Amino acid sequence: MNLSTVYMSMKLRNPIIVASCGLTGTPEKVKACADAGAGAIVLKSIFEEQIEADLGNMAGDGAWYPEAVDYINSYGMQNAVSNYLELLEKSRNLTDIPIMPSIHCFGKGNWTDFAKQLESAGASAIELNAYILASDPRRTGRENENTILDIVSDIKSQISIPVAVKIGSHFSSISSFASELDGCGVDGIVLFNRFFRIDFDIENLAVVNGSMFSTPDETEQVLRWVSLISPVTSCDIAATTGIHDGEAVIKQLLAGANAVQVCSTLYNNGLGVIADMHGFVADWMNRHNYNSIEDFRERLSSRNSGNPAEFQRVQFMKASVKA
Ligand SMILES: Cc1cc2nc3c(=O)[nH]c(=O)nc-3n(C[C@H](O)[C@H](O)[C@H](O)COP(=O)(O)O)c2cc1C
């Protein structure tokens, strides 16, 4: 069965991309993901603070994102840039599937030169992990969005390989923002990043870590937005969050995604899940007489489903649940 797909002009042997996470943080782990059948791989993100510090542009004033501190503690500060380039180069040598570095960024800076180095080092594309927690009451949503659009425009002007932007779901108008990304020349949108969560320990009155991994039901909100956005953007779409099995992969492709990114299920169930997903998708395509993913991709997007209103329904006006 032909499972190939095209994502941001890259031909992938299948639509299962291993998302940026600890499973893509060393060349050996990248090779293991490729050997397990991944269609492409997004490397563990490097943080803007690291790049800036390594390039000598940033004083160590401690005003870093907490994620950057975590990262620096585990991966080290010294030679972050050269270590990351080495991760890319070694990964490239160990496999021939597309490898996409990921940069966590929240500001425009000299670090965009780093993107050029990644391009020269053989990156197939770059993913921008562009997340700003909108917790500052003095900053409007528009200001936060403009920050991301500025970064994207800047980076697009410096490199010629495809650029994807991975966003969270907290926008007042996701569809309009997706159109604006399209207008900046972005090649792909990754919907949606799942962020680190917090929880409360009510016995010790303490803030603790929330659930690190997604659950399958989280894929439903991604499904809605992929269905709504795919008709209004020319960007390719990679769906992520809550995709744990082959059925969820098919749903996202039907909604209009070109590919999916998976993480939690690989941590929980091992890399063998990738082959299980291939098997499920191939079997389903066989049963439905589809020869390629393009034969059915986007069949249930809001444009093609035959019932666009279904995607807009959010209120339980007519509840059919028996109390
Ligand atoms: C342990 C862990 C580390 C992650 N690190 C990154 C990262 O460095 N950059 C990034 O963009 N996303 C990161 N993510 C988010 C994943 O790439 C993915 O988007 C998210 O987990 C949703 O997919 P899932 O439901 O399949 O887990 C991480 C997730 C986990 C669980």
The ligand as an SDF file (V2000), in Angstrom:
LIG
                    3D

 31 33  0  0  0  0  0  0  0  0999 V2000
    8.5190   15.0180   27.1630 C   0  0  0  0  0  0  0  0  0  0  0  0
    8.0580   15.9480   26.0770 C   0  0  0  0  0  0  0  0  0  0  0  0
    8.9520   16.8740   25.5290 C   0  0  0  0  0  0  0  0  0  0  0  0
    8.5150   17.7620   24.5300 C   0  0  0  0  0  0  0  0  0  0  0  0
    9.4040   18.6600   24.0120 N   0  0  0  0  0  0  0  0  0  0  0  0
    9.0010   19.4810   23.0040 C   0  0  0  0  0  0  0  0  0  0  0  0
    9.9050   20.3920   22.3920 C   0  0  0  0  0  0  0  0  0  0  0  0
   11.0970   20.4770   22.7400 O   0  0  0  0  0  0  0  0  0  0  0  0
    9.4550   21.1660   21.3940 N   0  0  0  0  0  0  0  0  0  0  0  0
    8.1490   21.1210   20.9410 C   0  0  0  0  0  0  0  0  0  0  0  0
    7.7910   21.8520   20.0080 O   0  0  0  0  0  0  0  0  0  0  0  0
    7.2560   20.2680   21.5150 N   0  0  0  0  0  0  0  0  0  0  0  0
    7.6560   19.4680   22.5120 C   0  0  0  0  0  0  0  0  0  0  0  0
    6.7620   18.5830   23.0710 N   0  0  0  0  0  0  0  0  0  0  0  0
    5.3730   18.5370   22.5390 C   0  0  0  0  0  0  0  0  0  0  0  0
    5.2490   17.4230   21.4910 C   0  0  0  0  0  0  0  0  0  0  0  0
    6.0830   17.6970   20.3820 O   0  0  0  0  0  0  0  0  0  0  0  0
    3.8160   17.2680   20.9780 C   0  0  0  0  0  0  0  0  0  0  0  0
    3.4610   18.4050   20.1970 O   0  0  0  0  0  0  0  0  0  0  0  0
    2.7850   17.1330   22.1010 C   0  0  0  0  0  0  0  0  0  0  0  0
    3.2500   16.2270   23.0920 O   0  0  0  0  0  0  0  0  0  0  0  0
    1.4410   16.6580   21.5580 C   0  0  0  0  0  0  0  0  0  0  0  0
    1.5400   15.4090   20.9040 O   0  0  0  0  0  0  0  0  0  0  0  0
    1.0940   14.0390   21.6470 P   0  0  0  0  0  0  0  0  0  0  0  0
   -0.3160   14.1860   22.0420 O   0  0  0  0  0  0  0  0  0  0  0  0
    1.3110   12.9780   20.6170 O   0  0  0  0  0  0  0  0  0  0  0  0
    1.9960   13.8990   22.8200 O   0  0  0  0  0  0  0  0  0  0  0  0
    7.1710   17.7060   24.0750 C   0  0  0  0  0  0  0  0  0  0  0  0
    6.2880   16.7800   24.6380 C   0  0  0  0  0  0  0  0  0  0  0  0
    6.7100   15.9080   25.6180 C   0  0  0  0  0  0  0  0  0  0  0  0
    5.7300   14.9220   26.2070 C   0  0  0  0  0  0  0  0  0  0  0  0
  1  2  1  0
  2  3  1  0
  2 30  2  0
  3  4  2  0
  4  5  1  0
  4 28  1  0
  5  6  2  0
  6  7  1  0
  6 13  1  0
  7  8  2  0
  7  9  1  0
  9 10  1  0
 10 11  2  0
 10 12  1  0
 12 13  2  0
 13 14  1  0
 14 15  1  0
 14 28  1  0
 15 16  1  0
 16 17  1  0
 16 18  1  0
 18 19  1  0
 18 20  1  0
 20 21  1  0
 20 22  1  0
 22 23  1  0
 23 24  1  0
 24 25  2  0
 24 26  1  0
 24 27  1  0
 28 29  2  0
 29 30  1  0
 30 31  1  0
M  END
$$$$
